[in-house]
Amino acid sequence: MACRASRPTPIAWLLAPALLLFVLFFVLPFGVMAAMSFYSGNPVTNPNAFLTTRHYERFIFDTAGIFHDALWATLRIGLDHHGRRRC
């Protein structure tokens, strides 16, 4: 008994371009950004850039509280804006 190759459904043809654009313009840049955040500089322009967690250590152990204040202000503005209805 021979198996017939299944054809993509019409909904798959509609979702494929959206999925391609999502991966191309969101997932890929986000992955590059996440990978670049572990470098000491831009490895494209600076061949001496090395892997480090210094940026994250600086954020976590921020003694002045500048980064934490900025994070909380951003979250507060986002939650305040999200909580309001637009008419």
ChimeraX commands (.cxc) that place a marker at each C-alpha (Angstrom):
marker #1 position 0.00,0.00,0.00 radius 0.5
marker #1 position 1.57,3.21,-1.16 radius 0.5
marker #1 position 1.42,6.36,0.94 radius 0.5
marker #1 position 0.37,9.50,-0.82 radius 0.5
marker #1 position 2.28,12.63,-0.01 radius 0.5
marker #1 position 0.02,14.96,1.91 radius 0.5
marker #1 position -0.42,18.42,0.48 radius 0.5
marker #1 position -0.33,21.53,2.67 radius 0.5
marker #1 position -3.75,22.77,3.63 radius 0.5
marker #1 position -4.92,26.20,2.47 radius 0.5
marker #1 position -4.52,27.56,6.01 radius 0.5
marker #1 position -0.86,26.53,5.95 radius 0.5
marker #1 position -0.36,28.56,2.77 radius 0.5
marker #1 position -1.89,31.57,4.54 radius 0.5
marker #1 position 0.19,31.16,7.69 radius 0.5
marker #1 position 3.52,30.49,5.99 radius 0.5
marker #1 position 4.24,34.11,4.91 radius 0.5
marker #1 position 3.27,35.45,8.34 radius 0.5
marker #1 position 5.48,32.90,10.07 radius 0.5
marker #1 position 8.37,33.66,7.73 radius 0.5
marker #1 position 8.08,37.41,8.39 radius 0.5
marker #1 position 7.80,36.84,12.14 radius 0.5
marker #1 position 10.96,34.75,12.18 radius 0.5
marker #1 position 12.81,37.08,9.82 radius 0.5
marker #1 position 11.96,40.37,11.54 radius 0.5
marker #1 position 11.47,39.34,15.20 radius 0.5
marker #1 position 13.03,36.03,16.17 radius 0.5
marker #1 position 16.27,36.43,14.21 radius 0.5
marker #1 position 17.03,40.03,15.33 radius 0.5
marker #1 position 16.09,39.17,18.92 radius 0.5
marker #1 position 18.48,36.21,18.87 radius 0.5
marker #1 position 21.30,38.34,17.44 radius 0.5
marker #1 position 20.64,41.00,20.08 radius 0.5
marker #1 position 20.71,38.41,22.87 radius 0.5
marker #1 position 23.96,36.93,21.57 radius 0.5
marker #1 position 25.57,40.36,21.15 radius 0.5
marker #1 position 24.69,41.30,24.73 radius 0.5
marker #1 position 27.31,38.82,25.93 radius 0.5
marker #1 position 30.15,40.49,23.98 radius 0.5
marker #1 position 32.32,43.29,25.35 radius 0.5
marker #1 position 31.91,45.20,22.09 radius 0.5
marker #1 position 30.80,44.76,18.52 radius 0.5
marker #1 position 32.71,41.74,17.17 radius 0.5
marker #1 position 32.10,42.92,13.59 radius 0.5
marker #1 position 33.99,46.19,14.04 radius 0.5
marker #1 position 36.19,45.17,16.98 radius 0.5
marker #1 position 37.97,41.84,16.45 radius 0.5
marker #1 position 39.24,41.96,20.06 radius 0.5
marker #1 position 35.73,41.73,21.55 radius 0.5
marker #1 position 35.37,38.89,24.02 radius 0.5
marker #1 position 32.53,37.06,25.73 radius 0.5
marker #1 position 31.57,38.50,29.11 radius 0.5
marker #1 position 28.71,38.77,31.59 radius 0.5
marker #1 position 29.88,42.21,32.73 radius 0.5
marker #1 position 26.76,43.96,31.43 radius 0.5
marker #1 position 24.45,41.70,33.39 radius 0.5
marker #1 position 26.62,41.89,36.51 radius 0.5
marker #1 position 26.53,45.67,36.27 radius 0.5
marker #1 position 22.73,45.60,36.08 radius 0.5
marker #1 position 22.24,43.10,38.92 radius 0.5
marker #1 position 24.78,44.60,41.33 radius 0.5
marker #1 position 23.96,48.26,40.58 radius 0.5
marker #1 position 24.82,50.10,43.80 radius 0.5
marker #1 position 23.54,53.48,42.61 radius 0.5
marker #1 position 20.18,52.01,41.61 radius 0.5
marker #1 position 20.11,53.80,38.27 radius 0.5
marker #1 position 19.31,50.72,36.20 radius 0.5
marker #1 position 16.73,49.44,38.68 radius 0.5
marker #1 position 15.01,52.84,38.81 radius 0.5
marker #1 position 14.87,52.95,35.02 radius 0.5
marker #1 position 13.45,49.41,34.88 radius 0.5
marker #1 position 10.75,50.11,37.48 radius 0.5
marker #1 position 9.82,53.43,35.84 radius 0.5
marker #1 position 9.46,51.67,32.49 radius 0.5
marker #1 position 7.33,48.90,33.97 radius 0.5
marker #1 position 5.18,51.40,35.88 radius 0.5
marker #1 position 4.54,53.45,32.73 radius 0.5
marker #1 position 3.75,50.32,30.74 radius 0.5
marker #1 position 1.35,48.96,33.35 radius 0.5
marker #1 position -0.29,52.35,33.80 radius 0.5
marker #1 position -0.75,52.74,30.07 radius 0.5
marker #1 position -1.97,49.14,29.70 radius 0.5
marker #1 position -4.49,49.55,32.51 radius 0.5
marker #1 position -6.23,52.53,30.88 radius 0.5
marker #1 position -8.87,52.09,28.23 radius 0.5
marker #1 position -8.83,54.17,25.12 radius 0.5
marker #1 position -12.17,55.49,23.96 radius 0.5
marker link #1:1,2 radius 0.2
marker link #1:2,3 radius 0.2
marker link #1:3,4 radius 0.2
marker link #1:4,5 radius 0.2
marker link #1:5,6 radius 0.2
marker link #1:6,7 radius 0.2
marker link #1:7,8 radius 0.2
marker link #1:8,9 radius 0.2
marker link #1:9,10 radius 0.2
marker link #1:10,11 radius 0.2
marker link #1:11,12 radius 0.2
marker link #1:12,13 radius 0.2
marker link #1:13,14 radius 0.2
marker link #1:14,15 radius 0.2
marker link #1:15,16 radius 0.2
marker link #1:16,17 radius 0.2
marker link #1:17,18 radius 0.2
marker link #1:18,19 radius 0.2
marker link #1:19,20 radius 0.2
marker link #1:20,21 radius 0.2
marker link #1:21,22 radius 0.2
marker link #1:22,23 radius 0.2
marker link #1:23,24 radius 0.2
marker link #1:24,25 radius 0.2
marker link #1:25,26 radius 0.2
marker link #1:26,27 radius 0.2
marker link #1:27,28 radius 0.2
marker link #1:28,29 radius 0.2
marker link #1:29,30 radius 0.2
marker link #1:30,31 radius 0.2
marker link #1:31,32 radius 0.2
marker link #1:32,33 radius 0.2
marker link #1:33,34 radius 0.2
marker link #1:34,35 radius 0.2
marker link #1:35,36 radius 0.2
marker link #1:36,37 radius 0.2
marker link #1:37,38 radius 0.2
marker link #1:38,39 radius 0.2
marker link #1:39,40 radius 0.2
marker link #1:40,41 radius 0.2
marker link #1:41,42 radius 0.2
marker link #1:42,43 radius 0.2
marker link #1:43,44 radius 0.2
marker link #1:44,45 radius 0.2
marker link #1:45,46 radius 0.2
marker link #1:46,47 radius 0.2
marker link #1:47,48 radius 0.2
marker link #1:48,49 radius 0.2
marker link #1:49,50 radius 0.2
marker link #1:50,51 radius 0.2
marker link #1:51,52 radius 0.2
marker link #1:52,53 radius 0.2
marker link #1:53,54 radius 0.2
marker link #1:54,55 radius 0.2
marker link #1:55,56 radius 0.2
marker link #1:56,57 radius 0.2
marker link #1:57,58 radius 0.2
marker link #1:58,59 radius 0.2
marker link #1:59,60 radius 0.2
marker link #1:60,61 radius 0.2
marker link #1:61,62 radius 0.2
marker link #1:62,63 radius 0.2
marker link #1:63,64 radius 0.2
marker link #1:64,65 radius 0.2
marker link #1:65,66 radius 0.2
marker link #1:66,67 radius 0.2
marker link #1:67,68 radius 0.2
marker link #1:68,69 radius 0.2
marker link #1:69,70 radius 0.2
marker link #1:70,71 radius 0.2
marker link #1:71,72 radius 0.2
marker link #1:72,73 radius 0.2
marker link #1:73,74 radius 0.2
marker link #1:74,75 radius 0.2
marker link #1:75,76 radius 0.2
marker link #1:76,77 radius 0.2
marker link #1:77,78 radius 0.2
marker link #1:78,79 radius 0.2
marker link #1:79,80 radius 0.2
marker link #1:80,81 radius 0.2
marker link #1:81,82 radius 0.2
marker link #1:82,83 radius 0.2
marker link #1:83,84 radius 0.2
marker link #1:84,85 radius 0.2
marker link #1:85,86 radius 0.2
marker link #1:86,87 radius 0.2
view
